[in-house]
C-alpha cells in the first residue's frame, strides 16, 4: 500500500469538502426534497395499494405484490426522474436562489 503525499491528501479532502459545503448544492438539495415530496403525493394511491398488499401478504410480499410494486415503480419513475427534476428546477429557479443561504432574493 503506497502512502499519499500531504498535497495529494489535501486535494482529495478539498474535493470532497467542496461538494458538501457548496451553498448552491444545499439549495438544490432542499428543492429536490420538495420535488420528491410532490412525487410521493402524486403516487400516493400506488404507495397505499402496495402497503396494503404488503401488510396482508407478510413474508410472501415479494411474490404476491409484484404487480403493485411494478405500478409504484412506474409512477415514481415518471414523477421522480432526473429529467422531471431538471424541468422542475428550471421552473423554480427563483425558489432555488431563495433557498441558497446568504443570497438575496432577486428583485422583480
Backbone as a printed PyTorch tensor [residue, N CA C, xyz], in Angstrom:
tensor([[[  0.8480,  -1.1850,   0.0000],
         [  0.0000,   0.0000,   0.0000],
         [  0.8860,   1.2380,   0.0000]],

        [[  0.6850,   2.1430,  -0.9100],
         [  1.5250,   3.3290,  -1.0060],
         [  0.9100,   4.4700,  -0.1960]],

        [[  1.7660,   5.2330,   0.4090],
         [  1.3360,   6.4010,   1.1920],
         [  1.1280,   7.5830,   0.2570]],

        [[  0.1390,   8.3540,   0.5290],
         [ -0.0980,   9.5750,  -0.2510],
         [  0.6900,  10.7090,   0.3710]],

        [[  1.0820,  11.6150,  -0.4990],
         [  1.7750,  12.8030,  -0.0020],
         [  0.7510,  13.7300,   0.6350]],

        [[  1.1770,  14.6530,   1.4860],
         [  0.2290,  15.5990,   2.0960],
         [ -0.5420,  16.4170,   1.0580]],

        [[  0.1070,  16.7370,  -0.0780],
         [ -0.5570,  17.5040,  -1.1210],
         [ -1.7030,  16.6960,  -1.7470]],

        [[ -1.4510,  15.4070,  -1.9790],
         [ -2.4940,  14.5520,  -2.5470],
         [ -3.6710,  14.4110,  -1.5790]],

        [[ -3.3600,  14.2480,  -0.3070],
         [ -4.4130,  14.1420,   0.7050],
         [ -5.2490,  15.4200,   0.7510]],

        [[ -4.5760,  16.5720,   0.6460],
         [ -5.2810,  17.8520,   0.6930],
         [ -6.2020,  18.0120,  -0.5090]],

        [[ -5.7460,  17.5700,  -1.7040],
         [ -6.5780,  17.6680,  -2.9050],
         [ -7.8420,  16.8200,  -2.7590]],

        [[ -7.6920,  15.6150,  -2.2590],
         [ -8.8440,  14.7300,  -2.0710],
         [ -9.7940,  15.3310,  -1.0480]],

        [[ -9.2330,  15.8410,   0.0350],
         [-10.0590,  16.4240,   1.0940],
         [-10.8080,  17.6500,   0.5780]],

        [[-10.1290,  18.5060,  -0.1680],
         [-10.7670,  19.7090,  -0.7000],
         [-11.8670,  19.3490,  -1.6900]],

        [[-11.6400,  18.3260,  -2.5110],
         [-12.6410,  17.9240,  -3.4820],
         [-13.9150,  17.4370,  -2.8260]],

        [[-13.7830,  16.6420,  -1.7980],
         [-14.9780,  16.1330,  -1.1340],
         [-15.6480,  17.2180,  -0.3020]],

        [[-14.8730,  18.1060,   0.2480],
         [-15.4240,  19.1910,   1.0590],
         [-16.2200,  20.1600,   0.1950]],

        [[-15.7810,  20.3660,  -1.0320],
         [-16.4770,  21.2840,  -1.9360],
         [-17.9130,  20.8330,  -2.1600]],

        [[-18.1060,  19.5410,  -2.3730],
         [-19.4420,  19.0200,  -2.6040],
         [-20.3490,  19.1890,  -1.3980]],

        [[-19.7970,  19.0470,  -0.2080],
         [-20.6120,  19.1460,   0.9940],
         [-20.9300,  20.5760,   1.3730]],

        [[-20.0360,  21.4800,   1.0860],
         [-20.1770,  22.8430,   1.5820],
         [-20.7270,  23.8330,   0.5590]],

        [[-20.9740,  23.3880,  -0.6360],
         [-21.4770,  24.2840,  -1.6630],
         [-22.8950,  24.7390,  -1.3310]],

        [[-23.0880,  26.0360,  -1.2290],
         [-24.4050,  26.5720,  -0.9020],
         [-25.4070,  26.2890,  -2.0150]],

        [[-24.9440,  26.3210,  -3.2490],
         [-25.8450,  26.0270,  -4.3620],
         [-26.3650,  24.5990,  -4.2420]],

        [[-25.4750,  23.6820,  -3.8790],
         [-25.9010,  22.2910,  -3.7200],
         [-26.8770,  22.1580,  -2.5590]],

        [[-26.6940,  22.9600,  -1.5280],
         [-27.6310,  22.9350,  -0.3980],
         [-29.0230,  23.3590,  -0.8680]],

        [[-29.0880,  24.4370,  -1.6380],
         [-30.3610,  24.9060,  -2.1740],
         [-30.9830,  23.8730,  -3.0930]],

        [[-30.1450,  23.2220,  -3.9090],
         [-30.6300,  22.1950,  -4.8180],
         [-31.1590,  20.9850,  -4.0310]],

        [[-30.4810,  20.6570,  -2.9440],
         [-30.9170,  19.5540,  -2.0880],
         [-32.2960,  19.8480,  -1.4960]],

        [[-32.4930,  21.0740,  -1.0440],
         [-33.7870,  21.4600,  -0.4860],
         [-34.8900,  21.3720,  -1.5520]],

        [[-34.5610,  21.8350,  -2.7530],
         [-35.5200,  21.7910,  -3.8520],
         [-35.8470,  20.3470,  -4.2290]],

        [[-34.8270,  19.4990,  -4.2450],
         [-35.0390,  18.0850,  -4.5810],
         [-35.9300,  17.4120,  -3.5410]],

        [[-35.7580,  17.7680,  -2.2740],
         [-36.5820,  17.1870,  -1.2220],
         [-38.0610,  17.5630,  -1.4270]],

        [[-38.3100,  18.8200,  -1.7630],
         [-39.6770,  19.2560,  -2.0430],
         [-40.2390,  18.5350,  -3.2740]],

        [[-39.4070,  18.3830,  -4.2970],
         [-39.8120,  17.6940,  -5.5160],
         [-40.1790,  16.2420,  -5.2200]],

        [[-39.3850,  15.6000,  -4.3860],
         [-39.6470,  14.2110,  -4.0230],
         [-40.9560,  14.0750,  -3.2430]],

        [[-41.2360,  15.0250,  -2.3720],
         [-42.4970,  15.0130,  -1.6220],
         [-43.6890,  15.1540,  -2.5780]],

        [[-43.5460,  15.9960,  -3.5920],
         [-44.6050,  16.1630,  -4.5970],
         [-44.8060,  14.8540,  -5.3580]],

        [[-43.7000,  14.1900,  -5.7340],
         [-43.7810,  12.9180,  -6.4540],
         [-44.4670,  11.8560,  -5.5930]],

        [[-44.1650,  11.8230,  -4.3150],
         [-44.7990,  10.8580,  -3.4080],
         [-46.2970,  11.1090,  -3.3330]],

        [[-46.6850,  12.3790,  -3.2640],
         [-48.1180,  12.7010,  -3.2270],
         [-48.8160,  12.2880,  -4.5170]],

        [[-48.1440,  12.4470,  -5.6580],
         [-48.7420,  12.0640,  -6.9380],
         [-48.8980,  10.5450,  -7.0520]],

        [[-48.0400,   9.7980,  -6.3560],
         [-48.0770,   8.3380,  -6.4050],
         [-48.6950,   7.7410,  -5.1370]],

        [[-49.4100,   8.5390,  -4.3820],
         [-49.9590,   8.0950,  -3.0950],
         [-50.8480,   6.8610,  -3.2450]],

        [[-51.6800,   6.7930,  -4.2930],
         [-52.5700,   5.6400,  -4.4790],
         [-51.7690,   4.3480,  -4.6420]],

        [[-50.7080,   4.3850,  -5.4680],
         [-49.8850,   3.2020,  -5.6840],
         [-49.1350,   2.8110,  -4.4060]],

        [[-48.6550,   3.8090,  -3.6600],
         [-47.9510,   3.5370,  -2.4060],
         [-48.8860,   2.8550,  -1.4110]],

        [[-50.1080,   3.3800,  -1.2900],
         [-51.0760,   2.8020,  -0.3610],
         [-51.4750,   1.3840,  -0.7760]],

        [[-51.6620,   1.1690,  -2.0750],
         [-52.0360,  -0.1630,  -2.5600],
         [-50.9260,  -1.1740,  -2.2730]],

        [[-49.6820,  -0.7820,  -2.5300],
         [-48.5610,  -1.6740,  -2.2530],
         [-48.4290,  -1.9280,  -0.7470]],

        [[-48.5990,  -0.8950,   0.0540],
         [-48.5120,  -1.0440,   1.5080],
         [-49.5720,  -1.9800,   2.0490]],

        [[-50.7850,  -1.8510,   1.5470],
         [-51.8760,  -2.7310,   1.9880],
         [-51.5830,  -4.1770,   1.6020]],

        [[-51.1210,  -4.3730,   0.3720],
         [-50.7730,  -5.7140,  -0.0880],
         [-49.6480,  -6.2940,   0.7740]],

        [[-48.6610,  -5.4830,   1.0820],
         [-47.5330,  -5.9450,   1.8870],
         [-47.9780,  -6.3510,   3.2870]],

        [[-48.8740,  -5.5830,   3.8870],
         [-49.3720,  -5.9190,   5.2240],
         [-50.1500,  -7.2290,   5.1980]],

        [[-50.9380,  -7.4270,   4.1630],
         [-51.7520,  -8.6370,   4.0690],
         [-50.9190,  -9.8630,   3.7190]],

        [[-49.8120,  -9.6780,   3.0000],
         [-49.0380, -10.8110,   2.4890],
         [-47.9290, -11.2830,   3.4060]],

        [[-47.4660, -10.4370,   4.2960],
         [-46.3810, -10.8430,   5.1930],
         [-45.1130, -11.1560,   4.4200]],

        [[-44.5440, -12.3300,   4.6790],
         [-43.2880, -12.7120,   4.0300],
         [-43.4400, -13.0160,   2.5410]],

        [[-44.6570, -13.2470,   2.1030],
         [-44.8930, -13.5520,   0.6900],
         [-45.0250, -12.2840,  -0.1520]],

        [[-44.7320, -11.1350,   0.4270],
         [-44.8740,  -9.8500,  -0.2580],
         [-44.1170,  -9.8240,  -1.5830]],

        [[-42.9550, -10.4460,  -1.6120],
         [-42.1270, -10.4320,  -2.8210],
         [-42.8720, -11.0570,  -3.9970]],

        [[-43.6310, -12.1020,  -3.7220],
         [-44.3170, -12.8030,  -4.8050],
         [-45.7230, -12.2560,  -5.0590]],

        [[-46.4540, -11.9790,  -4.0010],
         [-47.8540, -11.6010,  -4.1440],
         [-48.0690, -10.1440,  -4.5670]],

        [[-47.0870,  -9.2880,  -4.3230],
         [-47.2840,  -7.8490,  -4.5740],
         [-46.4440,  -7.3180,  -5.7260]],

        [[-46.0050,  -8.2070,  -6.5980],
         [-45.1550,  -7.7680,  -7.7190],
         [-45.8360,  -6.7250,  -8.5950]],

        [[-47.1020,  -6.9580,  -8.8960],
         [-47.8200,  -6.0230,  -9.7800],
         [-47.9430,  -4.6440,  -9.1360]],

        [[-48.2370,  -4.6210,  -7.8300],
         [-48.3320,  -3.3410,  -7.1160],
         [-46.9730,  -2.6340,  -7.1100]],

        [[-45.9180,  -3.4280,  -6.9180],
         [-44.5700,  -2.8640,  -6.8940],
         [-44.1980,  -2.2990,  -8.2590]],

        [[-44.5620,  -3.0030,  -9.3170],
         [-44.2660,  -2.5160, -10.6770],
         [-44.9940,  -1.2000, -10.9500]],

        [[-46.2530,  -1.1310, -10.5500],
         [-47.0300,   0.0980, -10.7460],
         [-46.4270,   1.2610,  -9.9490]],

        [[-46.0230,   0.9740,  -8.7260],
         [-45.3910,   2.0000,  -7.8790],
         [-44.0940,   2.4870,  -8.5130]],

        [[-43.2690,   1.5620,  -8.9700],
         [-42.0030,   1.9500,  -9.5970],
         [-42.2180,   2.7270, -10.8870]],

        [[-43.2460,   2.3500, -11.6520],
         [-43.5690,   3.0760, -12.8830],
         [-43.9470,   4.5210, -12.5810]],

        [[-44.8090,   4.6790, -11.5800],
         [-45.2620,   6.0200, -11.1960],
         [-44.0910,   6.8760, -10.7100]],

        [[-43.2560,   6.2990,  -9.8530],
         [-42.1220,   7.0540,  -9.3210],
         [-41.0990,   7.3690, -10.4150]],

        [[-40.9500,   6.4680, -11.3780],
         [-40.0250,   6.7320, -12.4910],
         [-40.4790,   7.9300, -13.3110]],

        [[-41.7880,   8.0980, -13.4330],
         [-42.3220,   9.2330, -14.1890],
         [-42.1740,  10.5270, -13.3860]],

        [[-42.6230,  10.5020, -12.1410],
         [-42.7030,  11.7260, -11.3470],
         [-41.4350,  12.0560, -10.5640]],

        [[-40.4920,  11.1240, -10.4670],
         [-39.2890,  11.3780,  -9.6800],
         [-38.0220,  11.1650, -10.5140]],

        [[-38.1320,  11.3230, -11.8250],
         [-36.9840,  11.1140, -12.7030],
         [-36.0620,  12.3430, -12.6900]],

        [[-34.8600,  12.1210, -13.1590],
         [-33.8820,  13.2180, -13.2370],
         [-34.3710,  14.3010, -14.1960]],

        [[-34.9670,  13.8800, -15.3010],
         [-35.4590,  14.8440, -16.2920],
         [-36.5910,  15.6870, -15.7110]],

        [[-37.4850,  15.0400, -14.9700],
         [-38.5920,  15.7770, -14.3530],
         [-38.0620,  16.7610, -13.3170]],

        [[-37.0060,  16.3550, -12.5880],
         [-36.4320,  17.2650, -11.6050],
         [-35.7780,  18.4600, -12.2820]],

        [[-35.0630,  18.2310, -13.3600],
         [-34.4210,  19.3350, -14.0890],
         [-35.4710,  20.3200, -14.5970]],

        [[-36.5880,  19.7940, -15.0670],
         [-37.6860,  20.6540, -15.5300],
         [-38.2710,  21.4440, -14.3550]],

        [[-38.4700,  20.7690, -13.2310],
         [-38.9900,  21.4180, -12.0200],
         [-38.0230,  22.5000, -11.5380]],

        [[-36.7270,  22.1850, -11.5880],
         [-35.7060,  23.1370, -11.1540],
         [-35.6920,  24.3670, -12.0570]],

        [[-35.8520,  24.1620, -13.3520],
         [-35.8700,  25.2840, -14.2930],
         [-37.0820,  26.1820, -14.0380]],

        [[-38.2250,  25.5680, -13.7460],
         [-39.4370,  26.3440, -13.4750],
         [-39.3540,  27.0850, -12.1480]],

        [[-38.5630,  26.5730, -11.2320],
         [-38.4840,  27.1410,  -9.8800],
         [-37.0960,  27.6990,  -9.5680]],

        [[-36.4570,  28.2890, -10.5630],
         [-35.1040,  28.8340, -10.3850],
         [-35.0720,  29.9110,  -9.3010]],

        [[-36.0950,  30.7500,  -9.2490],
         [-36.1270,  31.7910,  -8.2270],
         [-36.2660,  31.1940,  -6.8260]],

        [[-36.9970,  30.0980,  -6.7100],
         [-37.1280,  29.4060,  -5.4290],
         [-35.7930,  28.7920,  -5.0200]],

        [[-35.0630,  28.2620,  -5.9930],
         [-33.7420,  27.6990,  -5.7280],
         [-32.8060,  28.7750,  -5.2110]],

        [[-32.8050,  29.9220,  -5.8380],
         [-31.9370,  31.0270,  -5.4100],
         [-32.3170,  31.4830,  -4.0080]],

        [[-33.6060,  31.4980,  -3.7180],
         [-34.0650,  31.9160,  -2.3880],
         [-33.6250,  30.9370,  -1.3100]],

        [[-33.4260,  29.6740,  -1.6720],
         [-33.0420,  28.6560,  -0.6920],
         [-31.5450,  28.6140,  -0.4390]],

        [[-30.7690,  29.3040,  -1.2560],
         [-29.3230,  29.3140,  -1.0700],
         [-28.9950,  30.2750,   0.0700]],

        [[-28.3640,  29.7870,   1.1370],
         [-28.0430,  30.6550,   2.2710],
         [-27.1140,  31.7970,   1.8430]],

        [[-27.3780,  32.9730,   2.3670],
         [-26.5220,  34.1230,   2.0910],
         [-26.8810,  34.8640,   0.8220]],

        [[-27.8120,  34.3450,   0.0390],
         [-28.2120,  35.0050,  -1.1970],
         [-29.4650,  35.8300,  -0.9490]],

        [[-29.5160,  36.9740,  -1.5770],
         [-30.7210,  37.7850,  -1.5000],
         [-31.6750,  37.3430,  -2.6040]],

        [[-32.9470,  37.4690,  -2.3520],
         [-33.9480,  37.1360,  -3.3550],
         [-33.8640,  38.1510,  -4.4850]],

        [[-34.0090,  37.6630,  -5.7340],
         [-33.9630,  38.5980,  -6.8650],
         [-35.1430,  39.5570,  -6.8100]],

        [[-34.8400,  40.8070,  -7.1280],
         [-35.8920,  41.8230,  -7.1060],
         [-36.5740,  41.8630,  -8.4590]],

        [[-37.8730,  41.9990,  -8.4400],
         [-38.6480,  41.9960,  -9.6970],
         [-38.6230,  43.3320, -10.3720]]])
